[in-house]
Structures are given as C-alpha cells and as structure tokens.
Amino acid sequence: MKRRTFLASGAASLSLTAGCLGGGGGSGSELAVTPSDGDTDGYPPEFDDQPTKRNVDTSSFDTVEENGVQVPLAPADVVHYWYKRGEARMADARTESTYKKSHIYGAVLSQASPKRRADNDPVMDWPKGDRIVCYCGCPHHLSSIRASQLINSGYKNVYVIDEGFWKGWHDRGYPMRGENVASKPKSWVIRGETDASLAGRNAWARHRSTGQVESTDISDAGSYELHLKFHEVGPDSTIEVETPSYTVEGKLEDLASGTVQG
C-alpha cells in the first residue's frame, strides 16, 4: 500500500491553490483540498492526526436489501474514522463525469452499471477480505448496487456510506479532490410507476450527453423515486427513464413535474 502523507498543518497554504472547501462543519473541513495523488488503491493519504482507536459495532448498522443480499449502511462519521486511520478502501459507484468533478480523496471509480464499468476496475484486484466502502450521491442507491455486486462476488467486508457523498462527505468538508470540489449540483426528483410484479428491480435515469446515471429500487407497489444530482443539467435537459417494462425520454422539468408511466 502506497499512501501519501497528508499534513493538517499544511492545509491553509494548500487551500490557496487547491481550492479549500471551508465551512463544512466536519472535523475534516480544513482538509478538503484537491491535490493530485494519482493513487489507484482506494486508500486515503496518511494523516498526522489519526483518531484514537475505538470499537465500532458494525452489527448495529442498518441494512438495505439489494440483489438478494443485505448491504450494511455505515454512518458517515464512522467511515470518516476508518478513512483517517487508513482502515478502508473507498470506491465511487457514480459515473466518470461526476467522479471527475469531485470525489473522496483517494477513492477509485467503480461504477454500479456493468455496461459502463471499466474492464480494468481496480477494485477487482483488491483482496476479498479488505474493508471496502462504496458511495454515491443519492444517497445510497448506486452504491448499494455496487456493494451487492461485490458481496455476491465473494467480498466479505463491504459497506456503503448511509448519508451518501453530498450530505455525508461533501457538506461536512471531508477530504476531496476533483476538478471542482466546491460545486454541488441541484437535486431533481423523478417519480414513476410500473407493474408491482417488478418490485425490487431497478429503475434508471440517464443523461446520455454527459454519461450521468442514477438508479433506485422499485417498491412493492410498483412506484419509484429517482433522486438526480447531475452536473450541467437543467430543466430543458433530455433525460431517459428506464424500467424493466418501459423506457421514457423527455425534458427533465416535465419528467419531474408528474408521474412517469410507460
């Protein structure tokens, strides 16, 4: 494991050139910078102010069912504790364009969509006993899909950030890097209905020109809510909504103003 030392005392000078995201309110807000590390191992840098070792009862975490397995939802403050101690590898389940905008410093891209996931996804080379934390922004739909895929592939110690990237990490000012860590996209909600027999399967939203995607589970009643946090997307942007029974395309403003039905 190759980890770059990160000195908290240097955050002030780094923020002048790297874009410090202050005011996050979290214990790591002074460290939210965008250095270029080039790491692909999922580990954070080494911190000079590691938190004191404590016991974390992972059996107390809430879970969400995805792809036939229970995925543990780790609170953001616990993930940040693991992160600062170098005890977890971070995997971003979003799309490449959103990852480039901002992501957890040290995280690798490991997309939830098999169609978009790179053949050389670095996570697939990690030991199956390592602690892996997946995350997305919705707050945990894409991440739970990716985590469930890993669990079903034999990975033994996989979690997702319960609150998601934006609320759980970005808003707390924890360490990030990217092209624009200060930018936070507007949130849109698309509600839809499909056949109740499809409960537990996924509905997807896509903005094809930027490659951004979002997903959610279909409820027992056949309804679903897609929470979109897409960069460079506005009310007139064309969004594709896909369920196992239909695909609908339309302007985001129109899709978000009613109930999508095939």
C-alpha atoms as one frame of an Amber mdcrd trajectory, in Angstrom:
protein
   0.000   0.000   0.000   1.456   3.339  -1.085  -0.002   6.275   0.810   0.974
   9.910   0.591   1.415  11.733   3.903  -1.124  14.495   4.419  -0.180  17.131
   6.995  -3.068  19.067   8.510  -0.738  21.971   9.232  -0.286  22.463   5.503
  -3.990  22.794   4.723  -4.015  26.585   4.900  -1.340  27.004   2.258  -2.785
  24.227   0.106  -6.216  25.815   0.149  -4.887  28.884  -1.645  -4.002  26.860
  -4.716  -6.028  23.683  -4.432  -9.457  25.071  -3.607 -10.277  24.537   0.058
 -13.936  23.815   0.713 -14.395  25.516   4.068 -17.438  25.699   6.283 -18.300
  22.032   6.061 -18.745  21.703   9.792 -16.991  18.330   9.970 -13.760  17.545
  11.745 -12.047  17.264   8.352 -13.290  20.545   6.875  -9.808  22.074   6.931
  -8.536  19.177   4.807 -10.925  19.438   1.857  -8.340  20.099  -0.835  -7.732
  18.830  -4.340  -4.125  17.624  -4.587  -3.143  15.307  -7.405  -2.164  11.954
  -5.911  -2.524   9.522  -8.810  -3.289   6.639  -6.429  -5.479   3.773  -7.579
  -5.548   1.669  -4.421  -8.622   3.262  -2.811  -6.769   4.288   0.341  -6.611
   7.856   1.632  -3.374   9.700   2.308  -1.732   9.275   5.698  -2.914  11.853
   8.223  -0.795  13.263  11.015  -3.830  13.496  13.332  -5.246   9.971  13.266
  -8.218   9.445  15.610  -7.788   7.250  18.661  -8.616   3.573  18.133 -12.182
   2.717  19.126 -14.568  -0.181  18.753 -17.178   0.039  16.002 -20.154  -2.331
  16.246 -20.862  -2.963  12.578 -23.665  -5.391  13.504 -25.687  -2.370  14.674
 -25.688  -0.757  11.210 -28.931  -0.546   9.273 -29.012  -2.540   6.055 -30.718
  -2.321   2.674 -31.595  -5.329   0.527 -30.117  -5.270  -2.945 -29.628  -8.144
  -5.401 -30.624 -10.665  -2.761 -28.145  -9.557  -0.074 -28.262  -7.203   2.900
 -25.879  -4.301   2.346 -24.654  -2.579   5.557 -25.158   1.206   5.731 -22.200
   2.745   7.557 -22.717   6.210   9.112 -20.533   8.884   7.524 -18.751   9.679
  10.779 -17.718   6.015  11.139 -16.483   5.930   7.542 -14.506   9.126   8.163
 -12.948   7.475  11.249 -11.930   4.408   9.194 -10.725   6.706   6.439  -8.426
   8.820   8.609  -6.941   5.688  10.128  -6.361   4.156   6.671  -8.629   1.230
   7.534 -10.919   1.291   4.483 -10.630   1.441   0.730 -13.043   3.829  -0.987
 -14.966   3.035  -4.194 -17.048   5.644  -6.043 -20.072   3.975  -7.683 -21.132
   7.018  -9.708 -20.258   7.902 -13.297 -16.909   9.046 -14.633 -18.070  12.636
 -15.226 -19.352  13.091 -11.650 -16.246  11.402 -10.261 -14.048  13.857 -12.149
 -15.960  16.815 -10.703 -15.419  15.754  -7.085 -14.825  12.566  -5.161 -13.395
  11.355  -1.874  -9.651  11.925  -1.899  -8.058   8.556  -2.647 -11.227   6.844
  -3.916 -11.254   4.900  -7.169 -14.037   4.821  -9.741 -16.005   1.554  -9.640
 -19.304   2.150 -11.394 -22.532   0.414 -10.436 -23.596  -0.061 -14.053 -21.916
  -3.148 -15.565 -22.332  -1.588 -19.022 -20.243   1.431 -18.041 -17.774  -0.142
 -15.644 -14.217  -0.220 -16.910 -12.719  -3.627 -17.659  -9.714  -2.639 -15.528
 -11.772  -1.684 -12.462  -9.068  -1.642  -9.739 -11.456  -2.954  -7.065 -11.454
  -6.364  -8.730  -7.773  -6.756  -7.825  -8.280  -5.976  -4.127  -8.183  -8.839
  -1.595 -11.690 -10.043  -0.803 -11.154  -9.632   2.925 -10.325  -5.908   2.770
 -12.794  -3.378   4.128 -14.368  -1.585   1.142 -16.715   1.390   1.387 -18.797
   2.257  -1.675 -20.589   5.560  -2.056 -22.782   7.575  -4.393 -24.824  10.740
  -4.045 -28.452   9.674  -3.981 -27.642   8.792  -1.072 -27.064   5.028  -1.443
 -28.813   3.535  -4.464 -25.893   3.204  -6.883 -23.526   2.404  -4.018 -25.753
  -0.383  -2.670 -25.960  -1.868  -6.173 -22.167  -1.872  -6.478 -21.712  -3.156
  -2.918 -24.171  -6.004  -3.525 -22.305  -6.964  -6.686 -19.071  -7.153  -4.703
 -20.686  -9.130  -1.884 -22.134 -11.591  -4.399 -18.629 -11.894  -5.902 -17.207
 -13.029  -2.568 -16.045  -9.777  -0.938 -16.550 -10.162   2.803 -16.296  -6.680
   4.304 -18.283  -4.241   2.153 -20.267  -1.168   3.275 -21.844   1.945   1.805
 -21.982   5.480   3.216 -25.505   5.768   4.587 -25.889   9.524   4.040 -24.184
   9.488   0.641 -21.401  11.617  -0.799 -23.122  15.009  -0.814 -24.677  15.083
   2.655 -22.329  12.682   4.390 -18.999  13.847   2.953 -19.154  16.988   0.806
 -21.326  19.019   3.193 -19.067  18.088   6.122 -15.983  19.299   4.263 -14.166
  15.983   4.448 -11.144  15.452   2.131 -11.935  15.544  -1.584 -10.274  16.077
  -4.895 -11.516  16.784  -8.404 -11.992  19.477 -11.000 -14.452  21.466  -8.882
 -14.972  20.223  -5.335 -16.990  23.326  -4.400 -19.691  22.671  -6.996 -22.833
  20.945  -5.766 -25.477  20.078  -8.383 -29.151  20.857  -8.000 -31.329  17.977
  -6.864 -34.240  16.748  -9.003 -36.767  14.016  -8.169 -38.470  11.916 -10.850
 -41.386   9.806  -9.615 -42.809   6.945 -11.591 -44.975   3.858 -11.572 -44.639
   0.459 -13.170 -46.017  -3.016 -12.577 -45.896  -4.197  -8.964 -44.504  -7.543
 -10.143 -41.215  -5.693 -10.768 -40.753  -4.838  -7.075 -37.107  -4.971  -6.015
 -35.765  -4.429  -9.502 -34.150  -1.192 -10.622 -35.359   1.953 -12.355 -32.707
   4.096 -14.036 -32.339   7.707 -15.167 -29.694   8.723 -17.708 -28.359  11.935
 -19.182 -26.680  10.475 -22.222 -24.686  13.504 -23.377 -22.701  13.591 -20.110
 -22.942   9.892 -19.255 -24.502  10.546 -15.845 -26.851   7.901 -14.418 -28.922
   7.312 -11.307 -30.866   4.320 -10.069 -33.380   3.295  -7.432 -35.365   0.235
  -6.390 -38.970  -0.274  -7.457 -41.230  -0.539  -4.400 -43.686  -3.329  -3.585
 -46.458  -1.173  -5.032 -44.560  -0.612  -8.285 -43.677   3.024  -7.579 -40.183
   4.529  -7.576 -38.356   7.804  -6.924 -35.176   8.734  -8.769 -33.132  11.385
  -6.962 -30.901  13.060  -9.531 -27.851  15.122  -8.662 -26.431  15.683 -12.139
 -23.862  18.322 -13.058 -24.514  20.580 -16.062 -28.155  19.520 -16.282 -31.122
  21.911 -16.323 -34.905  21.861 -16.788 -34.623  21.544 -20.577 -32.100  18.696
 -20.484 -33.239  15.414 -22.023 -33.385  12.547 -19.535 -34.085   8.885 -20.256
 -36.011   6.900 -17.635 -35.813   3.120 -17.917 -37.612   0.366 -16.019 -37.761
  -3.343 -16.913 -41.138  -2.688 -18.598 -40.631   0.622 -20.419 -38.279   3.420
 -21.419 -39.408   7.067 -21.483 -37.456  10.087 -22.692 -38.311  13.723 -22.040
 -37.278  17.084 -20.643 -36.188  16.915 -17.019 -38.658  19.615 -15.984 -41.559
  17.666 -17.486 -40.477  14.334 -16.029 -40.078  15.856 -12.563 -43.465  17.574
 -12.603 -45.660  14.485 -12.786 -45.622  10.689 -12.534 -43.786   8.741 -15.223
 -45.793   5.847 -16.617 -44.839   3.738 -19.591
